């Protein structure tokens, strides 16, 4: 499906999953700031930052440092932002340190890395490949799945070599890149199953939610139960191209759509949307595999799916499987980061996964997300009141565990193979949590 605009009709879907979110501290390899030639006051310890604050600081430094800026990442062990500065840019090193960042001097500028990525786009857009700038190595990380062999592999390898020594590395993936349509709360259309990402408020004030754009290929109207009555309708969707997102509006304008993620009895209030930071610890909720966690590996990733190329994605090592498409990626402190798009592997062997940035999707569709977005009376995030007793999102069964074929591709959507594996979200009201337990300290994933 390419750019797709569908007349606005209101309908709804829900996100859920089972698996307790658990205390996984934000993890990231440490990086040492270069101290060469810096006066004592400029070499002071970097500021202690939360991941979301580190992302904001990285954005400010990118503008401040100009051509000397070569990317940044979050060191979760030291809780600091590490900024790459092009070597021999002494004044810029001091500026970055004064702003509170740890500094690492590197050889490749961001302009050179982005130029290399453009060369890959023009010379090696091969289904089953992806690339993103990795600020921790100061190189472009190129990944090829198991379908890239023979002449395709030779072409990719030759293109990487042409970029010059020290500009890019190639990694082989054992799996196959695909979209993960088929399981947060499960949503169903045309025999396909996806996951609800985040409840939002549409530009006209109506309650809505975000999910993956490729899910919209399965149908315009979605239900929160397999074979159930439509409760939401696709308003806008994009896939492939400059993103993979859809805005789906609830049919009933009185639908309670609190800004939160239900992780199987524990509620994580969603505070706001935020940019991802490389090295950031993130959680993903989906209706097939429930809760999983991992790390952000790269930003502005290009992924060449069989259905077409998608740009501007977030690359992670968080596992996902068919049915998890559209599900929410968020942080322990309630920042909405991404929507599950696709990748390779599964939650047994692992693999690479890609996410649509929430900030980009919100801007494109004109929606808002935050502590009050679409929240109905009595839906105080983290409160003690039970807003839907017994409505365990995901029901008593694993929502479609073991879902089969990918239902995201237009040719597969509607084949019924993904939607028949269980009653996900049985008895749950879309957008309602499953008994308020508050935002406990620490989220734990079993994946």
PyMOL commands that set and color helices and strands:
alter all, ss='L'
color gray80, all
select helices_A, chain A and resi 51-68+90-98+110-123+150-162+213-218+358-365
alter helices_A, ss='H'
color red, helices_A
select strands_A, chain A and resi 4-5+69-75+80-86+102-106+129-134+139-144+168-172+178-179+186-189+192-195+198-201+207-211+221-222+232-238+245-250+260-262+267-269+272-273+281-286+290-305+308-316+328-330+335-343+353-357
alter strands_A, ss='S'
color yellow, strands_A
deselect
rebuild
show_as cartoon
